[in-house]
Amino acid sequence: MINNQFISDKFGFLGNDFSTELKKHAILTNIKAKTEVIREGQKNKFVPFLIKGLIRVFSLNDGRELIYYYIRPNDSCLMTFSSIFTDYTSRIYAVAEEDSEVILIPVAVVHEWLIKFPQINRLFYCEYEKRFADVMDMVNDAVFHKLDKRVLNYIKQQISATGNNPIKLTHREIANHLGTSREVVSRVLKKVESEGEIFQTKEGIKLPVNENVRLG
């Protein structure tokens, strides 16, 4: 059963008629951590809305990831939504970072809703604003920051997204996500740790308790 509080918080402004439509068409599903949600080139059949959990959205180039953004509770995937206006083909990969609960809406139904409930466009404009800000942060980080700052920002991003401090991250995972090598990441982490920015423990990588997770 779909959580009524989620419907109210996310779609309440669209009224009771929309809530009835949503309950009629929505498919509630659970996705295990590390499960691929969609891949580049796959046809999009649904628009997802995340109730709980965390999903990473990224592209791949020669086996290296470029992270665009994370889908958090109450968010949708803007790039999935945008594809339904063209050829329905995904241009991204999405993987569940942790056990997640998702509402899936068939794309044909979303097309109908855009006509029947035009105010729903406000919802996607808000999603666009958030995702655009995420992508701009990613571009600025890649272009203007040195690798040590990018590594530190990535760790902060992961802690902020998951709420886990310390967080379990291998040097290879960080390297893959930032498009570099494990050896380089190991050297950077050692440098950052010597400067007191992080601690590497058996439980994972930890930020100091008083450290602000805002990206630098």
C-alpha angles and dihedrals in degrees: 000000000000115000107254091208090058091051091049095047096044105032106015093111089064093064138233096299090061092047088055091050091048094052089048097054107024120108114208114209139169121223122199120229115272091021118137110240098186138343136213112279095022118125114250111231097166142035109225129217116191117225097177138349131044133277126194118216117199148138128239129224119176089339094307122118129228108195115215101180146314124255108225131187112301091019131112131205107261094193091055091049093048092053093064089070093057127027100327089241119138117237094187144052121236126193129179109244091195138003104303140189116214139182113217120202118193110244092233089059092049089054089054092048092054088063099034096042106026092173087073086081087074088063093055093044087058090049090050092053092051095045093045090054090050093051092047090052089051093050093046090049093051096044105036107027129077118237095261090057091045092052091048092047090050091053091048090048092053093048091047092048097047102029089228119133111197097035127197108240126149121217089242092054091053091047093051092049093049098041098245139100130283091238092055092048091050090055092046093049091051090052094046091048092051088055091055095246095121142007123222110212138162087263092055140266113332134194118216111270093247093046116122110227092212108127114255 
